[in-house]
Amino acid sequence: MDMRTQHQEDMFVSEFKDGKWTEAKPIDRFATLNYNEATEHIYPDENMMILFLNGEFWVSEKQENGTWGAPYKFESKTDKYGAGGVNGGFWQADAYFSADGQAMLFASLRETIDTVGIGAFTEENFNIDIYVSLKEEDGMWGVPFNIGKTINTRFVDRSPRLSPDLKTLFFTSNGHYGLGGYDIFMSRRLSDTSWTEWSEPVNLGRIINSAFNEVFFFNAYDGKTIFYTKGNSNVNSNHDIYTAKLPEKFRAETTSLLTGTVTGSNGKPIHSTIVWEDFNTGTHLGNLKNDPVTGKFSITLPLGRQYEYFIEAEGYVPQSGIFDTRDATDTQVMKDSIALYTINEMIDSSLSVVIKNIFFDFDKYELKPESMGEIRHLAKFLIANPDLSVQIAGHTDNVGSEQHNQQLSENRANAVRDALVKLGVTPHKIKAQGYGSTKPISSNDAENRRVEFSIIGN
Protein backbone atom coordinates (compact mmCIF):
# COMPACT_ATOMS: atom_id res chain seq x y z
CA MET A 1 0.00 0.00 0.00
CA ASP A 2 1.58 3.27 -1.12
CA MET A 3 0.72 6.20 1.12
CA ARG A 4 3.02 8.69 -0.65
CA THR A 5 1.83 12.03 -1.95
CA GLN A 6 2.66 13.42 -5.37
CA HIS A 7 5.30 15.63 -3.75
CA GLN A 8 8.70 14.33 -2.72
CA GLU A 9 9.64 14.85 0.92
CA ASP A 10 13.26 15.73 1.70
CA MET A 11 15.21 16.40 4.88
CA PHE A 12 16.36 19.90 5.84
CA VAL A 13 18.25 21.44 8.75
CA SER A 14 18.07 24.89 10.35
CA GLU A 15 19.94 26.19 13.42
CA PHE A 16 18.67 28.62 16.04
CA LYS A 17 21.27 31.41 16.14
CA ASP A 18 21.11 34.94 17.55
CA GLY A 19 17.43 34.62 18.36
CA LYS A 20 16.25 33.35 14.97
CA TRP A 21 16.30 30.30 12.73
CA THR A 22 18.80 30.15 9.89
CA GLU A 23 17.70 29.39 6.34
CA ALA A 24 16.67 25.75 5.98
CA LYS A 25 19.09 23.72 3.88
CA PRO A 26 18.81 20.15 2.60
CA ILE A 27 20.91 17.53 4.40
CA ASP A 28 23.25 16.49 1.60
CA ARG A 29 23.84 13.01 2.97
CA PHE A 30 20.17 12.13 2.55
CA ALA A 31 18.79 14.57 -0.03
CA THR A 32 19.76 12.29 -2.94
CA LEU A 33 17.65 9.36 -1.68
CA ASN A 34 14.64 8.39 -3.78
CA TYR A 35 11.06 9.22 -2.92
CA ASN A 36 10.01 10.49 0.51
CA GLU A 37 12.47 10.91 3.39
CA ALA A 38 12.15 12.45 6.82
CA THR A 39 14.13 12.55 10.04
CA GLU A 40 12.14 10.77 12.73
CA HIS A 41 14.29 10.99 15.85
CA ILE A 42 17.85 10.68 17.11
CA TYR A 43 18.59 8.00 19.69
CA PRO A 44 19.35 9.53 23.13
CA ASP A 45 23.09 8.81 22.91
CA GLU A 46 23.09 10.72 19.58
CA ASN A 47 24.81 7.86 17.77
CA MET A 48 21.84 6.68 15.72
CA MET A 49 19.30 8.55 13.60
CA ILE A 50 16.08 6.88 12.56
CA LEU A 51 14.70 7.88 9.16
CA PHE A 52 11.38 7.54 7.38
CA LEU A 53 11.76 6.19 3.84
CA ASN A 54 8.54 5.46 1.96
CA GLY A 55 6.62 4.10 4.92
CA GLU A 56 9.52 2.22 6.54
CA PHE A 57 12.14 2.98 9.17
CA TRP A 58 15.79 3.12 8.23
CA VAL A 59 18.84 3.88 10.38
CA SER A 60 21.96 5.99 9.92
CA GLU A 61 24.79 5.68 12.46
CA LYS A 62 27.27 8.34 13.49
CA GLN A 63 30.76 7.58 12.25
CA GLU A 64 34.02 8.12 14.15
CA ASN A 65 34.65 11.28 12.11
CA GLY A 66 31.28 12.72 13.22
CA THR A 67 29.43 12.23 9.90
CA TRP A 68 26.32 10.11 9.35
CA GLY A 69 26.72 6.76 7.63
CA ALA A 70 24.77 5.15 4.80
CA PRO A 71 21.20 4.22 5.86
CA TYR A 72 20.12 0.62 6.36
CA LYS A 73 16.72 -0.82 7.17
CA PHE A 74 15.76 -0.84 10.87
CA GLU A 75 15.87 -4.35 12.32
CA SER A 76 13.78 -5.82 15.12
CA LYS A 77 12.59 -9.18 16.37
CA THR A 78 9.53 -10.70 14.75
CA ASP A 79 6.79 -12.99 15.99
CA LYS A 80 6.95 -16.79 15.71
CA TYR A 81 5.68 -16.65 12.12
CA GLY A 82 8.48 -14.34 11.00
CA ALA A 83 6.24 -11.29 10.70
CA GLY A 84 5.10 -8.45 12.90
CA GLY A 85 8.40 -6.63 13.35
CA VAL A 86 8.68 -2.84 13.62
CA ASN A 87 8.66 -2.53 9.82
CA GLY A 88 5.97 -5.23 9.54
CA GLY A 89 2.97 -2.97 8.90
CA PHE A 90 1.62 -1.58 5.63
CA TRP A 91 3.09 1.78 6.68
CA GLN A 92 4.86 3.20 9.75
CA ALA A 93 6.06 6.66 10.76
CA ASP A 94 6.60 9.06 13.68
CA ALA A 95 9.24 7.00 15.52
CA TYR A 96 10.28 8.42 18.88
CA PHE A 97 12.77 7.01 21.41
CA SER A 98 12.23 7.25 25.14
CA ALA A 99 14.84 9.32 26.99
CA ASP A 100 16.42 6.17 28.47
CA GLY A 101 16.69 4.60 25.01
CA GLN A 102 14.75 1.48 26.03
CA ALA A 103 11.49 2.05 24.15
CA MET A 104 10.53 3.23 20.68
CA LEU A 105 7.01 4.48 20.09
CA PHE A 106 5.69 4.86 16.55
CA ALA A 107 2.54 5.05 14.46
CA SER A 108 1.63 2.21 12.13
CA LEU A 109 -1.10 0.91 9.86
CA ARG A 110 -1.07 -2.84 10.48
CA GLU A 111 -4.34 -4.14 11.82
CA THR A 112 -7.96 -3.09 11.23
CA ILE A 113 -8.67 -0.94 8.20
CA ASP A 114 -11.58 1.49 8.52
CA THR A 115 -13.52 0.80 5.31
CA VAL A 116 -15.79 3.84 5.64
CA GLY A 117 -15.13 6.29 2.85
CA ILE A 118 -12.17 4.52 1.25
CA GLY A 119 -11.27 6.38 -1.89
CA ALA A 120 -7.89 7.95 -2.37
CA PHE A 121 -4.96 6.38 -0.52
CA THR A 122 -4.82 8.93 2.28
CA GLU A 123 -4.14 8.20 5.91
CA GLU A 124 -7.52 9.63 6.99
CA ASN A 125 -9.17 6.51 5.55
CA PHE A 126 -7.27 4.07 7.72
CA ASN A 127 -6.97 3.02 11.33
CA ILE A 128 -3.46 4.11 12.30
CA ASP A 129 -2.50 3.24 15.88
CA ILE A 130 0.46 3.89 18.17
CA TYR A 131 2.75 0.95 18.95
CA VAL A 132 5.80 0.41 21.14
CA SER A 133 8.88 -1.76 20.71
CA LEU A 134 11.09 -2.39 23.76
CA LYS A 135 14.85 -2.81 23.62
CA GLU A 136 15.89 -6.16 25.06
CA GLU A 137 19.07 -6.94 27.00
CA ASP A 138 20.65 -8.53 23.92
CA GLY A 139 20.41 -5.15 22.18
CA MET A 140 17.64 -6.17 19.76
CA TRP A 141 14.32 -4.34 19.50
CA GLY A 142 11.40 -6.54 20.53
CA VAL A 143 8.19 -7.39 18.70
CA PRO A 144 6.03 -4.22 18.80
CA PHE A 145 2.63 -4.17 20.43
CA ASN A 146 -0.35 -1.82 20.47
CA ILE A 147 -0.32 0.54 23.49
CA GLY A 148 -4.03 0.07 24.06
CA LYS A 149 -7.53 1.44 23.50
CA THR A 150 -7.20 4.27 26.00
CA ILE A 151 -4.87 5.99 23.52
CA ASN A 152 -5.75 4.37 20.20
CA THR A 153 -9.11 4.87 18.50
CA ARG A 154 -10.58 3.42 15.29
CA PHE A 155 -9.36 6.50 13.48
CA VAL A 156 -5.83 7.98 13.28
CA ASP A 157 -3.58 8.25 16.35
CA ARG A 158 0.03 9.19 15.69
CA SER A 159 3.02 11.41 16.51
CA PRO A 160 3.73 9.87 19.97
CA ARG A 161 6.18 11.87 22.11
CA LEU A 162 7.13 10.48 25.52
CA SER A 163 8.65 13.01 27.92
CA PRO A 164 11.93 12.32 29.79
CA ASP A 165 9.98 11.35 32.93
CA LEU A 166 8.92 8.22 30.96
CA LYS A 167 5.33 8.93 32.01
CA THR A 168 3.95 11.93 30.13
CA LEU A 169 2.83 11.08 26.59
CA PHE A 170 1.78 13.54 23.92
CA PHE A 171 0.19 12.41 20.66
CA THR A 172 -2.07 13.64 17.88
CA SER A 173 -5.45 12.16 17.01
CA ASN A 174 -8.61 12.72 15.01
CA GLY A 175 -10.41 10.01 16.98
CA HIS A 176 -10.62 11.63 20.41
CA TYR A 177 -12.89 14.60 21.13
CA GLY A 178 -11.21 17.66 19.64
CA LEU A 179 -11.54 21.17 18.30
CA GLY A 180 -10.78 20.33 14.67
CA GLY A 181 -9.58 17.42 12.61
CA TYR A 182 -6.35 16.51 14.39
CA ASP A 183 -5.57 17.82 17.87
CA ILE A 184 -2.70 17.27 20.32
CA PHE A 185 -3.49 15.27 23.48
CA MET A 186 -1.68 14.37 26.69
CA SER A 187 -1.89 11.18 28.78
CA ARG A 188 0.07 9.86 31.78
CA ARG A 189 1.52 6.36 31.97
CA LEU A 190 0.03 4.74 35.08
CA SER A 191 2.65 2.06 35.75
CA ASP A 192 6.39 2.00 35.09
CA THR A 193 6.12 -1.70 34.24
CA SER A 194 3.26 -1.39 31.73
CA TRP A 195 2.93 0.23 28.31
CA THR A 196 -0.81 -0.33 27.97
CA GLU A 197 -2.10 1.45 31.09
CA TRP A 198 -2.71 5.17 30.49
CA SER A 199 -4.84 7.94 31.94
CA GLU A 200 -7.71 9.26 29.85
CA PRO A 201 -6.22 11.59 27.18
CA VAL A 202 -6.70 15.33 27.72
CA ASN A 203 -6.94 17.83 24.87
CA LEU A 204 -4.25 20.54 25.18
CA GLY A 205 -6.95 23.14 24.59
CA ARG A 206 -7.46 26.26 22.50
CA ILE A 207 -4.09 27.81 23.39
CA ILE A 208 -2.51 25.23 21.07
CA ASN A 209 -5.26 23.31 19.24
CA SER A 210 -7.67 24.90 16.79
CA ALA A 211 -10.25 24.17 14.10
CA PHE A 212 -7.30 23.33 11.82
CA ASN A 213 -5.12 20.20 11.96
CA GLU A 214 -2.29 20.03 14.50
CA VAL A 215 -0.61 16.84 13.30
CA PHE A 216 3.13 16.69 13.85
CA PHE A 217 4.34 17.45 17.34
CA PHE A 218 7.66 17.63 19.17
CA ASN A 219 8.37 18.59 22.79
CA ALA A 220 11.77 20.13 23.53
CA TYR A 221 13.94 18.68 26.27
CA ASP A 222 13.35 21.68 28.53
CA GLY A 223 9.83 20.30 29.00
CA LYS A 224 8.35 23.76 28.45
CA THR A 225 8.64 24.40 24.71
CA ILE A 226 6.76 22.57 21.99
CA PHE A 227 6.90 22.61 18.20
CA TYR A 228 3.99 21.47 16.05
CA THR A 229 2.44 21.88 12.62
CA LYS A 230 -0.85 23.55 11.80
CA GLY A 231 -2.74 23.25 8.50
CA ASN A 232 -6.11 22.81 6.86
CA SER A 233 -8.22 19.67 6.67
CA ASN A 234 -5.95 17.91 4.18
CA VAL A 235 -3.03 16.44 6.12
CA ASN A 236 -0.93 16.27 2.98
CA SER A 237 -1.41 19.96 2.09
CA ASN A 238 0.57 22.96 3.31
CA HIS A 239 1.41 22.86 7.02
CA ASP A 240 3.58 25.43 8.77
CA ILE A 241 5.66 24.89 11.91
CA TYR A 242 4.61 26.68 15.09
CA THR A 243 6.14 26.91 18.56
CA ALA A 244 4.49 27.58 21.92
CA LYS A 245 5.02 27.33 25.65
CA LEU A 246 3.37 24.25 27.07
CA PRO A 247 0.87 25.09 29.86
CA GLU A 248 2.29 23.99 33.22
CA LYS A 249 -0.49 21.52 33.95
CA PHE A 250 0.59 19.43 30.95
CA ARG A 251 4.32 19.41 31.71
CA ALA A 252 6.26 16.29 32.61
CA GLU A 253 7.70 15.51 36.01
CA THR A 254 11.21 16.70 36.91
CA THR A 255 14.06 14.39 35.91
CA SER A 256 17.74 14.01 36.75
CA LEU A 257 20.78 14.04 34.47
CA LEU A 258 23.84 11.80 34.60
CA THR A 259 26.55 13.13 32.34
CA GLY A 260 30.26 12.64 31.85
CA THR A 261 33.20 11.83 29.62
CA VAL A 262 34.95 8.51 29.08
CA THR A 263 38.64 8.58 28.11
CA GLY A 264 41.64 6.31 28.11
CA SER A 265 44.63 6.87 30.39
CA ASN A 266 46.04 9.13 27.64
CA GLY A 267 43.04 11.45 27.86
CA LYS A 268 41.69 10.49 24.44
CA PRO A 269 37.97 9.61 24.11
CA ILE A 270 36.99 5.94 24.32
CA HIS A 271 33.81 4.76 22.57
CA SER A 272 32.06 2.85 25.33
CA THR A 273 28.74 1.57 26.62
CA ILE A 274 27.09 2.96 29.75
CA VAL A 275 24.82 0.43 31.51
CA TRP A 276 22.63 1.35 34.46
CA GLU A 277 20.63 -0.68 36.97
CA ASP A 278 18.43 -0.16 39.99
CA PHE A 279 21.01 -0.19 42.79
CA ASN A 280 18.74 -1.93 45.30
CA THR A 281 17.17 -4.61 43.10
CA GLY A 282 19.83 -5.12 40.42
CA THR A 283 17.17 -4.69 37.72
CA HIS A 284 18.64 -3.77 34.33
CA LEU A 285 17.21 -0.37 33.34
CA GLY A 286 19.07 0.61 30.21
CA ASN A 287 22.23 1.12 28.24
CA LEU A 288 23.53 3.77 25.86
CA LYS A 289 26.78 4.53 24.08
CA ASN A 290 28.83 7.69 24.41
CA ASP A 291 29.82 9.99 21.55
CA PRO A 292 32.62 8.33 19.55
CA VAL A 293 34.24 11.69 18.79
CA THR A 294 34.14 13.46 22.17
CA GLY A 295 33.66 10.56 24.62
CA LYS A 296 30.77 12.44 26.27
CA PHE A 297 27.52 10.88 27.43
CA SER A 298 24.28 12.21 28.87
CA ILE A 299 21.49 10.10 30.38
CA THR A 300 18.13 11.45 31.55
CA LEU A 301 16.69 9.48 34.48
CA PRO A 302 13.53 9.76 36.60
CA LEU A 303 13.91 10.94 40.19
CA GLY A 304 13.28 8.77 43.24
CA ARG A 305 15.76 5.98 42.52
CA GLN A 306 19.31 4.99 43.34
CA TYR A 307 21.15 4.01 40.18
CA GLU A 308 24.33 2.02 39.69
CA TYR A 309 26.09 2.56 36.38
CA PHE A 310 28.88 0.72 34.60
CA ILE A 311 31.25 1.92 31.89
CA GLU A 312 32.30 -0.87 29.53
CA ALA A 313 34.50 -0.94 26.41
CA GLU A 314 36.08 -3.86 24.61
CA GLY A 315 39.67 -4.40 25.74
CA TYR A 316 39.29 -2.15 28.79
CA VAL A 317 38.66 -2.90 32.46
CA PRO A 318 35.13 -1.69 33.38
CA GLN A 319 34.45 1.08 35.90
CA SER A 320 31.34 1.91 37.90
CA GLY A 321 29.57 4.57 39.93
CA ILE A 322 26.39 5.35 41.90
CA PHE A 323 23.84 8.11 41.21
CA ASP A 324 21.35 8.63 44.05
CA THR A 325 18.19 10.63 43.26
CA ARG A 326 15.93 9.20 45.98
CA ASP A 327 15.65 12.42 47.98
CA ALA A 328 15.80 14.87 45.08
CA THR A 329 12.85 17.21 44.58
CA ASP A 330 14.35 19.29 41.77
CA THR A 331 16.55 18.55 38.78
CA GLN A 332 19.69 16.77 39.97
CA VAL A 333 22.79 16.72 37.78
CA MET A 334 25.79 14.47 38.34
CA LYS A 335 28.97 14.75 36.28
CA ASP A 336 31.53 11.97 36.19
CA SER A 337 34.78 11.77 34.25
CA ILE A 338 35.95 8.19 33.84
CA ALA A 339 39.39 7.00 32.75
CA LEU A 340 39.54 3.41 31.56
CA TYR A 341 42.67 1.27 31.55
CA THR A 342 43.38 -1.38 28.94
CA ILE A 343 44.09 -4.94 30.02
CA ASN A 344 47.70 -4.58 28.86
CA GLU A 345 48.14 -1.35 30.83
CA MET A 346 46.91 -3.08 33.97
CA ILE A 347 49.40 -5.91 33.48
CA ASP A 348 52.42 -3.92 32.27
CA SER A 349 52.16 -1.28 35.02
CA SER A 350 50.95 -3.62 37.79
CA LEU A 351 47.93 -1.37 38.33
CA SER A 352 45.21 -1.99 40.87
CA VAL A 353 41.74 -0.44 40.74
CA VAL A 354 39.29 -0.14 43.59
CA ILE A 355 36.12 -2.18 43.14
CA LYS A 356 33.90 0.75 44.05
CA ASN A 357 30.54 -0.66 45.01
CA ILE A 358 31.48 -3.50 47.35
CA PHE A 359 29.80 -3.22 50.76
CA PHE A 360 30.27 -4.92 54.15
CA ASP A 361 28.87 -4.11 57.55
CA PHE A 362 31.43 -2.66 59.97
CA ASP A 363 33.98 -5.27 61.00
CA LYS A 364 32.14 -7.97 59.00
CA TYR A 365 33.03 -9.87 55.85
CA GLU A 366 29.63 -11.05 54.57
CA LEU A 367 28.86 -9.24 51.32
CA LYS A 368 25.82 -6.99 51.51
CA PRO A 369 23.17 -7.67 48.79
CA GLU A 370 23.76 -4.31 47.09
CA SER A 371 27.30 -5.47 46.23
CA MET A 372 26.03 -7.99 43.71
CA GLY A 373 25.56 -5.56 40.81
CA GLU A 374 29.26 -4.74 40.87
CA ILE A 375 30.22 -8.40 41.23
CA ARG A 376 27.97 -9.47 38.34
CA HIS A 377 29.63 -7.00 35.99
CA LEU A 378 33.12 -7.96 37.12
CA ALA A 379 32.22 -11.63 36.56
CA LYS A 380 30.91 -10.76 33.09
CA PHE A 381 34.26 -9.13 32.25
CA LEU A 382 36.29 -12.09 33.57
CA ILE A 383 34.15 -14.69 31.78
CA ALA A 384 34.58 -12.72 28.54
CA ASN A 385 38.37 -12.78 29.12
CA PRO A 386 38.95 -16.35 30.37
CA ASP A 387 42.75 -16.27 29.94
CA LEU A 388 43.22 -13.56 32.57
CA SER A 389 44.51 -14.37 36.04
CA VAL A 390 43.48 -11.78 38.61
CA GLN A 391 43.95 -10.86 42.23
CA ILE A 392 41.25 -9.66 44.62
CA ALA A 393 42.93 -7.74 47.45
CA GLY A 394 41.28 -6.82 50.74
CA HIS A 395 42.39 -3.76 52.77
CA THR A 396 41.31 -2.30 56.12
CA ASP A 397 41.92 0.83 58.15
CA ASN A 398 44.33 0.77 61.13
CA VAL A 399 41.66 0.55 63.85
CA GLY A 400 42.19 -2.59 65.93
CA SER A 401 45.07 -5.05 66.02
CA GLU A 402 47.02 -5.85 62.88
CA GLN A 403 46.29 -9.54 63.32
CA HIS A 404 42.55 -8.87 63.38
CA ASN A 405 42.77 -6.52 60.37
CA GLN A 406 44.81 -9.06 58.42
CA GLN A 407 42.22 -11.76 58.97
CA LEU A 408 39.34 -9.40 58.17
CA SER A 409 40.98 -8.30 54.90
CA GLU A 410 41.57 -11.92 53.87
CA ASN A 411 37.99 -12.87 54.65
CA ARG A 412 36.64 -9.97 52.61
CA ALA A 413 38.85 -10.81 49.63
CA ASN A 414 37.70 -14.43 49.83
CA ALA A 415 34.05 -13.36 50.04
CA VAL A 416 34.40 -11.50 46.72
CA ARG A 417 36.30 -14.40 45.16
CA ASP A 418 33.65 -16.89 46.24
CA ALA A 419 30.87 -14.72 44.79
CA LEU A 420 32.69 -14.50 41.44
CA VAL A 421 33.19 -18.27 41.34
CA LYS A 422 29.47 -18.83 41.98
CA LEU A 423 28.76 -16.70 38.92
CA GLY A 424 30.94 -18.87 36.70
CA VAL A 425 34.46 -17.46 36.92
CA THR A 426 37.15 -20.20 36.85
CA PRO A 427 38.36 -20.66 40.45
CA HIS A 428 42.06 -21.12 39.74
CA LYS A 429 42.10 -17.83 37.81
CA ILE A 430 41.30 -15.80 40.95
CA LYS A 431 43.73 -15.24 43.81
CA ALA A 432 42.39 -13.71 47.03
CA GLN A 433 44.87 -11.79 49.18
CA GLY A 434 44.53 -9.76 52.37
CA TYR A 435 46.85 -6.87 53.27
CA GLY A 436 45.29 -5.65 56.50
CA SER A 437 46.12 -1.97 57.06
CA THR A 438 49.62 -2.17 55.54
CA LYS A 439 48.79 -0.35 52.28
CA PRO A 440 46.81 2.80 53.08
CA ILE A 441 45.93 5.14 50.19
CA SER A 442 44.52 8.02 52.24
CA SER A 443 44.31 9.59 55.68
CA ASN A 444 40.57 8.83 55.41
CA ASP A 445 39.76 5.53 57.11
CA ALA A 446 36.74 4.96 54.86
CA GLU A 447 38.90 5.13 51.72
CA ASN A 448 41.40 2.69 53.18
CA ARG A 449 38.66 0.13 53.79
CA ARG A 450 38.48 -1.21 50.26
CA VAL A 451 38.71 -4.18 47.90
CA GLU A 452 40.98 -3.87 44.89
CA PHE A 453 41.24 -5.69 41.59
CA SER A 454 44.40 -6.29 39.57
CA ILE A 455 45.42 -8.47 36.61
CA ILE A 456 48.45 -10.63 37.33
CA GLY A 457 48.73 -12.55 34.07
CA ASN A 458 47.12 -13.69 30.82
N, C-alpha and C positions, 0 to 999 in steps of 0.2 A: 504494500500500500504506500503510495507516494504522497506525502503531505507537504511537498515543496510548493512554493509560490512561483510565479513567473519571474520573479526578481531574484538575483543571486545575492546571498548574504555573505559578507566578508567581515574580517576582524580588524578593528581599529584600536588605537591607543591614544589617550590624551592625558597629560599630567596637570595637576593643580599647582600652579606657580604664581606667586605674587598676587594671590587673591582671585585668580581666574583660571579657567581651563584653557590649555593650549590647543591649537588646531589639531583636530583628529587626523591621524595618519594611519594608513594600513600597516599591519604587521607583516613585514616582507616574508618572514619565514612561512607564513600560512596563507598569504593572499593569493598564491598561485594554485592553491588546491581547487579541485573541481566542485561545482555546485555550491551548496550552502554550508558555511562554516560559522561557528560562534564559539567564543570562550565561555565555558560553563563555570568553572571554579578552579582555584589553585589549592592543592592540598596544603594543610596547615604548616608543614615544614618547608613549603615553597620549593620543593624539588620536583613536583609533578603537576602538570596542568591538564585538566580534562576538557576535551573539545567536543562540540556537536558537529557531526558530519552527516548530513542527509538522514537524520533520524536515528543515528547511532552515536555511541560514545567512543572517542578515541583518546589516546594519551600521548603527551609529549613530556619528556623528562629533561630536567636541567643538566647540562653537561658541565664538566670540570672547568671549562673556560667561561661559564656563566651564560652560554647561549642555550636555546631550546632545541632539542633533538627532533628527528623525523618522527611524525606521529605513527602510532600503531593502535590496533583495535583494543579497547578495554577488555580485560579478561576477568571472569568470575567463575565460581562454581555453578554447576547446573544441577537440576533435579535428577532422580534416578533414571529418567528416560532420555537424559542428555539434552534437555531443553530447559527453558525457564530461567536462564542466566540474566544478568543485568541488561544485555543487549538482546534479550529473547522476545521482546514485544514487537508489534508492528511498527512502533515508533516510540522513542524516548528522548527526553530533553530535561533541561533545568536541573542538572546534577549539582548537588551542594554537599560538601563535607562538613561533618561536625567538627567543632574546634579541637577535640582530642584526636581527630583522625580515625576514629573507630567506626563511624557510620557514614553512609552516603545515601542521602535522600534524593529522589528524582521523580519526575512525572513520566507516565508511560501509558500507552494504549495497548493492552494485552489481554483483556478479559471480555466483559460484556460490551457489545456495541449497541448504542442507542439508535434504533432503526427509524425513529421519528424524524421525518424531514430530510432523509439522506438525499443529497443531490450532488453538489460539488464536493470534492475531497477537502473539506475544511475541518479544522479540529472541533468547531462548534457542534458538529454532527455526531461526535463520538464521546464515549465515556472514558475520559482520561483521569486516572487516579494517581495518587502519590504512593510510592513504594520506598522501602528502605533495604539496603544491603549492609550487613555488618562485617567488619574485618575480623578474620579469625586469627588465632595465634600463629598459624603457619604462614601468615602474610597474605593469604588469598581472601578475596571478597566472597561472602557467602551468597546462597540463593536468596534473591530478593523476595520480600513479602509485602502485601498490602497493609498500610498502617491503620486501617479500620474505618468503619462507617461513621464514626464521629467526625472525622475529617473529610472523608471521601463521599461524594454524592453520585447520582447517576448521570451527572453532567460533567463539566470539566473542572478539575482541581489540580493546580500545578504551582510552579515557582516556590517550592518549599525552602524556607530559610530558618535553620535552627540556630538560636543565639548561643554564645559561648557558655551560658549556664547549663546547656544541654537539656533545658526544660521548655524554653519559650520558643514556640514555632509560629512563624508567619507564613502565609500562603495566599494564593489568589484563587478565586472560585466564581463561577456563575451559577452554582447550584445551591449555595446558602443564601439566606435573605440578604439582599443588598440594595444599593442605591442606583445601580446601573446594570450593565452587563456583567463585567468582571469587577470585583472589589477585593481589597486586601483584608485578610482576617488574621486574628491571633488566637492561639490555643496554648495551654500549658500541659506539659507531659506530667502525668500523675504518679508515675513510678519510675525510678531510675533503672529498673530491671525489665521494663516493658516498653515496647514501641507501638502498642495498639491501644493504650489507655490514655485518653486525652480529655481535657475539659471541653465544654461546649464552645465552639468557635465564636469569637466576638468580632463584629465589624469595627474597623478602625475609625469609622465615622466620617462626617462631612469635612473635617479639616483636611483629610487626605483623599477619601473616596468621593466619587461624583456620579453624575448620570452617564459619564463616559466610561471607557474601559481602563482600569488600572490592572495591567496584566503582569508585567515583569518587575520584580521587586528585589531589592538588595539592602540589607541592613549593615551599616558600617560597624567596625569593631569597637567604636566608642559607645555603642549601644544607644546612642541618642539621635544619630543622623540616619536617614533612609534615602534611598534613590529608587525611583519607580518610573514606569512609563504610563502615559495617558494618551488615549486616542478615541476614535469614534467606534461605532458598533462592529466594524470589520477588524478583527484582530490582525489581519495581514496588511492593513492599510497603514497610513502614516501615524507613527507614535513618537512623541517627543519624550525626552528624559527630564524628570523633575526631581527636586530634592526638598526635604522637609525635616523638621525636628519631630521626633516621635513623642507623642504625649506620654508623660511619666507613667501613667497607669498601665501602659502597654510594654514598658521597658523590662528587660531581663534582669535577673538577680545579679548581684556583684560577683565577680570571679577573681581568682588570683593568677599570678603570672610567674612561671619558672623560666628563667632565661640564663644564658651563659655562652661560653665559648670552649670548644674542645681543641686542644693542640697536642703536638708531640713535645718531647723534651726540648726540641730545638725551637719551639715557639711557632712552628708552622701548623696551619689548620689540618685536622684529621677528620676525614669523612666517617662519621660514626652513627650508631643507633642509640637513641635514648629510650629506655624502657621504664615504665613506672607502674607501681603496684600500690594497693592499699596496705599500709605499713602493719596494721593490726591483724588483717585476715590473710595477707599474702595474695589476694585476688589480683590477677593481671588486669590492668586498666587500659593500657595503651602503649604504643611505641611510635616514634617518629625519627626521622633522620635530620642531621644538622645540615647547614649549607655547605656544599663541597668546596666553595671558593673561600668563604670567610671563617668557617668552623662554628658559626653562631647557631644557636637554637632558641626557640621561644615556644613555650607550651602553656596554653590557657587551661586552668583547672578550677572546678567548682570549690567553693569554700566548705569548711566543716569537716575536713578529712586530713589525716596524716599520711603523706605520700613517701614512699621510698623509691628512688630512681637509680638507674644503673646506666653507665656509659660503656658501650661495647663497640669494638672495632676489630676486624680480623687481623691477627698477628700482634695484638696489643693486650696487655693485662687490664681487665675491666676495673672501673672505679664506681663508687656509689655515693649517695647522699640522702638526706631526709629533708622534706619540706612539710612543715606543720602549719595547717590553716584552720585547725579546729576551733580556735578562739577568735579568729579574725571576724570583724564586722564590716570592714571596708576592704577595698582592693589591697592585696598583699603581694609584694613583688620580692622575689628572691633571685639574686644573681650569683652564679657559680662559675668559676673558671677552672677547668679540669685539664691537667696534663697527664697524658697517657704514656706509659713506657712500653717499648716493644719487648717481646720475650728475650731477644738477644741482648738488649740493654740490661735487663734484669740479671741475666747470667753473667755477662762480661764485667759488669760493675758491682756484682754481688749486692744488688739493691734489695731492700726490704720495704714493703708497703704495709701500712696499717689496714687491717680489715675493719672498716669503720663501724659497721652496725652489728657488732657482736656484743651481747648483753648478758651479764651475770648479776645476781644479787650480791651485796657486799659480803666479801669473805667466803663466797660460795663458788662452785665450779659447774653447777648444772646450768646448761644453756637456757635462757629465757625464750619463750615461743617466738617473740618478735625478732630473734636472731636468724630465723630460718630463711627469710627472704634472701639475706646476704649469702648464707651458706648454699642455697639452691643455685644461685648465679655463679658462685665460685666453683661448685661441682660441675655445672654446665661447661664452664671454661676448661676445667681439667679433663673432663670426658672428651671434649672436642680436641684436646691436645694430649693424647694418651702416652706419648713418649716422655713427657716432662716428669721429673722428680722434684718434689717441693718440700719445703719445711714450714710447719706451723709453729710459731714461737710465742710462748706465753710470757708476759711481763707483769710485775706488780709495782706498787709504790714501796716506800721503805718503812711503812708502819708495821710493827710487829717484828718477830725474830726472822733472821735470814733463812733459817731452816724451814719455818712455816711458809714464808713467801716462796721459797724454792718449790716446795711441794704443791702449793696452790697454783703456781704458774705452770707446772707440769700437768696438773689435773685439768686446767683450763685448755691447754694445748691439746691434750688427749680428747677432751670433750668435743672440740671442733673436728679433730681428725676422725673420731668415731662417727660423727654426723655426716661427714663427707663420704665415708665408706658406705654407710647405709644408703646413700643416694647413688651409689654405683661407681665411685672412684676406686681404682685398684689400690688395695691396702699397702703393698710394698712400695708404692710410689709416693707415699706421704710419711714424712718423719715428723714426729711431735717432740718439741724441745722446750724445757722451761728454763728461764734465766733469772727468776726471782726479781730482785730490785737492782741487779748489777748493771743494767743498761738503761739508765734514765734518759729521756729525750727532752725533759722540761722540768722546771721547778714546780709545775702544777701536778699534784698527785694524780688527778683524774686522767691527765694525758699519759702519764706513765703506766697506768693500768690499761693494758692493751694486748691485743693479739695481732701478730704480724705474719705476713706471707712472703716467702721468697722462693725463687727457683734455683735449685742446686744442681741441675743437670738435665740433659735431654738426649 
